[in-house]
Amino acid sequence: MAEINDRETAVTECSLCAPMSRRDFVRTIGAGAIAAALPFRNTTAVAAGPAQVGPTSSAPAETAVARFYKTITPEQRKVLCFPFDHPQRKKVGNNWAIVKPTIKEMTSEQQNLCREIMKNLCSEDGYERFMKQMGDDAGGFEKYHVAVFGEPGTDKPFEWVLTGRHDTLRADGNSVEGAAFGGPIFYGHAADGHNDEDSKHTNNVWWYQGEQANKIFKTLDEKQQARALIDNAEADEPQTTALKGDKLSQQTGLAVAGLDGQQKAMVKQLLEMMLSPFRACDAEEVRACLDVNGGVDKMRLTFFKEGDIGNDGVWDIWKLEGPAFSWYFRGSPHVHTWLNVARQA
């Protein structure tokens, strides 16, 4: 065994897994008025059941994974490939090498296939943001690491995992049943290579999400702000996004159910902003997971005083949770984002 360093869908596959264009991205994040009128759910997907959404083995990223797997030599397989049930497949981290070799150490064909996989995991805008992030944080995409679990291109489960500084991303063709993105993921950014960002997070590719969260906070009345804002931030580690299920109602933070219609629309818009960097079929699976767990009305929103860069009352650290959804945005001293979404806690 190699050593690791520390469904067919009812929806047309090509339409859901095709990358989102920049125009679609702008349309999505500018959809506040539409979100106010429409619920955050896909009625077709919900009627068909949550098993009907998500990527399949025939999605563009997954077919590229199968082609990548075929190029791996017996010698490479010793360090890049692992059984599907290997425990390290489930690991998520903010800065780690799942295997020692980098993408740059592979053949030109393999490097191009890894880039093709990455591109097909993202929207058009999201891909540009990840490329900027990877360039700032590690010197480029080729400095990252990939491993393959299982047997892509067969009827057996598989997962391709990319890791490195500020990223843990996956492509699994829905091999991991009930888990959006194939399991917990991480994305982050230290803008322009600065560990300590300024209070405006200048050039940070993910701070637009933080701006939207703070717009919501500003609409809250004094009692709501007191409920939503707590002193100490949660730990910057994977356990922070453990899914709480029915216990979520006992947690701190503000219940989204108590917000007015306009505020709920802003929460829905925040969720769409979170989903916008990723391919449409992964985003659709997240929506389906949220729908079966009660949608935004079952969520809680928490802001943290700790880590307020510039002491300006623009909260750099915040968290949005549902029974089987956990998104921890830790924007201090730069952005770390932990994300875990499933159908069931």
VMD Tcl script that draws the C-alpha trace (Angstrom):
set ca {
  {0.00 0.00 0.00}
  {1.24 3.47 -0.84}
  {2.24 5.87 1.88}
  {0.31 9.11 2.42}
  {1.79 12.24 3.96}
  {0.31 13.65 6.84}
  {-26.06 7.58 -10.10}
  {-26.99 8.22 -12.81}
  {-29.05 11.45 -12.50}
  {-32.55 12.38 -13.59}
  {-31.22 15.78 -14.66}
  {-29.24 16.18 -17.89}
  {-25.61 15.65 -16.92}
  {-24.10 18.03 -19.43}
  {-26.39 20.86 -18.40}
  {-25.72 20.56 -14.66}
  {-22.00 19.76 -14.71}
  {-20.98 22.29 -17.35}
  {-18.93 25.15 -15.84}
  {-20.89 28.31 -14.93}
  {-19.96 31.30 -17.07}
  {-18.90 34.69 -15.69}
  {-22.21 36.11 -16.88}
  {-24.11 33.43 -14.94}
  {-22.01 34.20 -11.86}
  {-22.83 37.91 -12.01}
  {-26.47 37.09 -12.57}
  {-26.46 34.78 -9.53}
  {-24.86 37.16 -7.03}
  {-27.08 40.00 -8.24}
  {-30.26 38.02 -7.74}
  {-31.35 39.52 -4.42}
  {-34.72 40.68 -5.73}
  {-35.43 37.27 -7.23}
  {-34.33 35.49 -4.05}
  {-36.82 37.55 -2.07}
  {-39.64 36.13 -4.13}
  {-38.46 32.54 -4.53}
  {-37.63 29.87 -1.91}
  {-34.11 28.41 -1.74}
  {-35.03 25.07 -3.22}
  {-35.24 23.27 -6.52}
  {-38.74 21.80 -6.63}
  {-37.94 19.41 -9.46}
  {-34.96 17.96 -7.62}
  {-36.87 17.67 -4.34}
  {-39.81 15.95 -6.00}
  {-37.48 13.43 -7.59}
  {-35.65 12.87 -4.31}
  {-32.13 13.91 -3.24}
  {-30.57 10.84 -4.88}
  {-31.39 12.35 -8.27}
  {-28.86 15.18 -8.07}
  {-25.12 15.51 -7.95}
  {-22.28 14.50 -10.27}
  {-21.97 11.07 -11.86}
  {-19.03 9.10 -13.20}
  {-19.87 10.52 -16.65}
  {-19.47 14.16 -15.58}
  {-16.61 16.04 -17.30}
  {-14.39 16.15 -14.20}
  {-14.95 12.47 -13.44}
  {-14.26 11.28 -16.99}
  {-11.02 13.26 -16.85}
  {-10.21 11.49 -13.56}
  {-10.71 8.13 -15.32}
  {-8.36 9.17 -18.13}
  {-5.81 10.45 -15.60}
  {-5.98 7.12 -13.74}
  {-5.17 5.20 -16.94}
  {-1.97 7.21 -17.43}
  {-0.56 6.34 -14.01}
  {2.40 3.98 -14.29}
  {2.91 1.03 -11.92}
  {5.69 2.97 -10.20}
  {3.50 6.06 -9.78}
  {0.63 3.94 -8.52}
  {2.67 3.06 -5.45}
  {2.59 6.68 -4.30}
  {-0.55 8.15 -5.92}
  {-3.23 5.45 -5.65}
  {-5.01 3.94 -2.65}
  {-8.00 1.76 -1.78}
  {-11.27 3.68 -1.67}
  {-11.74 2.95 2.03}
  {-8.32 4.33 3.00}
  {-8.87 6.61 6.02}
  {-6.90 9.50 4.51}
  {-9.54 9.91 1.80}
  {-11.78 11.60 4.37}
  {-9.12 13.98 5.66}
  {-9.49 17.72 5.10}
  {-6.90 20.34 5.95}
  {-5.83 23.90 5.25}
  {-2.24 23.11 4.23}
  {-1.18 19.53 3.59}
  {0.31 17.20 1.00}
  {-1.82 14.09 0.56}
  {1.16 12.55 -1.31}
  {4.73 13.74 -1.61}
  {4.93 14.32 -5.41}
  {3.51 17.55 -6.77}
  {1.53 17.86 -9.99}
  {4.63 19.44 -11.51}
  {6.53 16.16 -11.06}
  {4.05 14.29 -13.29}
  {4.13 13.95 -17.07}
  {2.84 16.81 -19.23}
  {-0.22 14.74 -20.13}
  {-0.98 14.09 -16.46}
  {-0.52 17.75 -15.56}
  {-2.96 18.75 -18.31}
  {-5.49 16.18 -17.12}
  {-5.26 17.41 -13.53}
  {-5.88 20.95 -14.74}
  {-8.83 19.70 -16.81}
  {-10.30 18.03 -13.71}
  {-9.84 21.19 -11.67}
  {-11.39 23.37 -14.36}
  {-14.44 21.12 -14.57}
  {-14.93 21.21 -10.79}
  {-15.42 24.98 -10.97}
  {-17.55 27.64 -12.58}
  {-15.69 29.84 -15.05}
  {-15.37 32.60 -12.47}
  {-14.51 30.11 -9.72}
  {-11.67 28.63 -11.76}
  {-10.12 32.08 -12.21}
  {-10.42 32.71 -8.48}
  {-8.78 29.38 -7.59}
  {-5.94 30.02 -10.05}
  {-5.30 33.44 -8.46}
  {-5.46 31.88 -4.99}
  {-3.11 29.02 -5.88}
  {-0.66 31.39 -7.50}
  {-0.53 33.63 -4.42}
  {-0.46 30.81 -1.89}
  {1.81 28.21 -3.46}
  {3.28 29.52 -6.69}
  {0.69 27.94 -8.97}
  {-1.56 24.95 -9.59}
  {1.38 22.64 -10.37}
  {2.65 23.00 -6.78}
  {-0.40 21.10 -5.45}
  {-0.78 17.36 -4.84}
  {-3.34 14.80 -6.01}
  {-4.20 11.25 -5.02}
  {-6.69 8.72 -6.39}
  {-8.77 6.42 -4.21}
  {-10.61 3.43 -5.64}
  {-10.86 2.65 -9.36}
  {-12.03 5.47 -11.64}
  {-13.48 4.38 -14.97}
  {-15.11 1.26 -13.50}
  {-18.38 0.60 -11.70}
  {-16.50 0.75 -8.40}
  {-16.37 3.85 -6.15}
  {-13.54 6.32 -6.56}
  {-12.39 9.79 -5.53}
  {-9.74 12.19 -6.79}
  {-8.45 14.51 -4.07}
  {-6.39 17.68 -4.51}
  {-4.55 19.20 -1.55}
  {-1.99 21.88 -0.82}
  {-1.92 25.31 0.77}
  {-5.48 26.54 1.33}
  {-7.23 23.76 -0.58}
  {-8.79 20.34 -0.14}
  {-11.04 19.60 -3.14}
  {-12.65 16.42 -4.47}
  {-14.20 14.73 -7.51}
  {-16.05 11.49 -6.77}
  {-18.96 11.01 -9.19}
  {-21.22 10.68 -6.14}
  {-19.30 7.65 -4.88}
  {-19.67 9.04 -1.36}
  {-23.41 8.71 -0.92}
  {-25.16 11.58 0.82}
  {-22.14 13.90 0.93}
  {-21.95 17.01 -1.24}
  {-18.54 17.65 -2.84}
  {-17.58 14.05 -2.04}
  {-16.98 15.01 1.60}
  {-15.73 18.02 3.60}
  {-13.69 20.54 1.63}
  {-11.51 23.56 2.36}
  {-10.73 26.70 0.41}
  {-8.86 29.81 1.49}
  {-6.53 32.59 0.39}
  {-3.78 34.84 1.70}
  {-4.20 37.68 -0.79}
  {-1.05 38.57 -2.73}
  {0.89 36.29 -0.41}
  {0.28 38.42 2.70}
  {-0.32 36.43 5.87}
  {-1.87 39.44 7.63}
  {-4.47 41.01 5.36}
  {-5.77 44.56 5.70}
  {-9.25 45.18 7.06}
  {-10.72 45.35 3.55}
  {-9.11 42.03 2.51}
  {-7.79 43.73 -0.62}
  {-7.53 41.30 -3.55}
  {-8.79 38.34 -1.53}
  {-10.74 36.20 -4.00}
  {-13.23 34.97 -1.36}
  {-13.92 38.14 0.63}
  {-17.04 38.94 -1.42}
  {-18.67 36.20 0.67}
  {-17.60 37.97 3.86}
  {-18.99 41.25 2.58}
  {-22.40 39.68 2.01}
  {-22.44 38.14 5.50}
  {-21.68 41.55 7.03}
  {-24.46 43.18 4.97}
  {-26.84 40.77 6.71}
  {-25.45 41.70 10.13}
  {-26.07 45.40 9.46}
  {-29.78 44.75 8.87}
  {-30.21 43.17 12.32}
  {-31.73 45.12 15.20}
  {-29.87 45.44 18.51}
  {-31.38 42.31 20.05}
  {-30.65 40.25 16.98}
  {-27.07 41.52 16.80}
  {-26.54 40.68 20.47}
  {-27.78 37.16 19.80}
  {-25.75 36.72 16.62}
  {-22.43 38.08 17.95}
  {-20.27 36.18 20.44}
  {-16.76 36.85 21.74}
  {-14.57 33.87 20.96}
  {-14.12 32.28 17.54}
  {-14.23 28.54 17.08}
  {-11.09 26.53 16.38}
  {-9.49 26.71 12.94}
  {-9.72 22.96 12.33}
  {-11.90 20.34 10.59}
  {-13.86 19.46 13.75}
  {-15.41 22.93 13.61}
  {-17.67 21.76 10.80}
  {-18.93 18.61 12.50}
  {-22.65 18.32 11.66}
  {-24.93 18.82 14.66}
  {-28.31 17.54 13.42}
  {-31.10 18.11 15.94}
  {-28.62 19.57 18.44}
  {-28.14 22.65 16.26}
  {-31.11 24.41 17.90}
  {-29.19 24.39 21.18}
  {-26.23 26.28 19.72}
  {-25.34 29.96 19.94}
  {-26.05 32.36 17.14}
  {-29.16 33.72 15.48}
  {-31.93 31.53 14.08}
  {-32.57 32.45 10.44}
  {-36.22 31.46 10.93}
  {-36.72 34.64 12.98}
  {-35.52 36.98 10.22}
  {-37.85 38.91 7.95}
  {-38.35 38.10 4.28}
  {-35.71 40.48 3.01}
  {-33.11 39.20 5.47}
  {-33.86 35.59 4.56}
  {-33.41 36.54 0.90}
  {-29.97 37.90 1.81}
  {-29.09 34.59 3.49}
  {-30.16 32.75 0.34}
  {-28.02 35.12 -1.71}
  {-25.07 34.41 0.61}
  {-25.53 30.70 -0.02}
  {-25.59 31.27 -3.77}
  {-22.40 33.31 -3.47}
  {-20.81 30.39 -1.66}
  {-21.89 27.97 -4.38}
  {-20.93 30.21 -7.31}
  {-17.25 29.10 -7.56}
  {-18.24 25.45 -7.99}
  {-19.72 23.41 -10.85}
  {-23.49 23.40 -11.17}
  {-24.07 19.73 -10.27}
  {-22.22 20.07 -6.95}
  {-24.17 23.25 -6.20}
  {-27.41 21.45 -7.00}
  {-26.53 18.65 -4.61}
  {-25.88 21.18 -1.84}
  {-29.31 22.73 -2.47}
  {-30.93 19.30 -2.31}
  {-29.18 18.53 0.99}
  {-30.42 21.84 2.39}
  {-33.96 21.21 1.15}
  {-34.33 17.84 2.87}
  {-33.11 19.45 6.11}
  {-35.63 22.29 6.14}
  {-33.84 24.94 4.05}
  {-32.70 28.30 5.40}
  {-35.36 28.34 8.15}
  {-33.41 25.62 9.97}
  {-30.12 27.50 9.83}
  {-28.26 29.62 12.35}
  {-25.88 32.51 11.67}
  {-23.11 33.43 14.11}
  {-20.52 36.22 14.04}
  {-17.39 36.37 16.21}
  {-15.74 39.45 17.77}
  {-12.37 37.72 17.90}
  {-10.15 38.42 14.91}
  {-11.80 41.71 13.96}
  {-9.07 43.12 11.70}
  {-8.80 46.87 12.23}
  {-11.36 46.80 15.05}
  {-13.87 48.21 12.58}
  {-16.93 46.13 13.49}
  {-16.80 44.35 10.14}
  {-16.75 40.78 11.37}
  {-14.04 38.77 9.65}
  {-15.06 35.47 11.23}
  {-18.57 34.02 10.98}
  {-20.41 30.76 10.57}
  {-23.58 29.57 8.84}
  {-25.00 26.22 9.99}
  {-27.92 23.92 9.29}
  {-28.65 20.48 10.72}
  {-26.43 18.87 8.05}
  {-24.63 21.99 6.77}
  {-21.62 23.76 8.26}
  {-19.76 26.64 6.62}
  {-17.10 28.28 8.80}
  {-15.58 31.40 7.27}
  {-12.51 32.40 9.28}
  {-11.23 35.59 7.66}
  {-8.48 36.47 10.14}
  {-5.55 36.94 9.61}
  {-6.53 35.80 6.10}
  {-9.32 33.62 4.76}
  {-9.74 29.98 5.81}
  {-13.05 28.37 4.86}
  {-14.21 24.98 6.10}
  {-17.28 23.45 4.44}
  {-19.21 20.27 5.20}
  {-22.61 19.45 3.64}
  {-24.59 16.21 3.73}
  {-28.14 14.90 3.50}
  {-28.00 13.65 7.05}
  {-25.90 14.58 10.07}
}
mol new
graphics top color blue
foreach p $ca { graphics top sphere $p radius 0.5 }
foreach p [lrange $ca 0 end-1] q [lrange $ca 1 end] { graphics top cylinder $p $q radius 0.2 }
display resetview
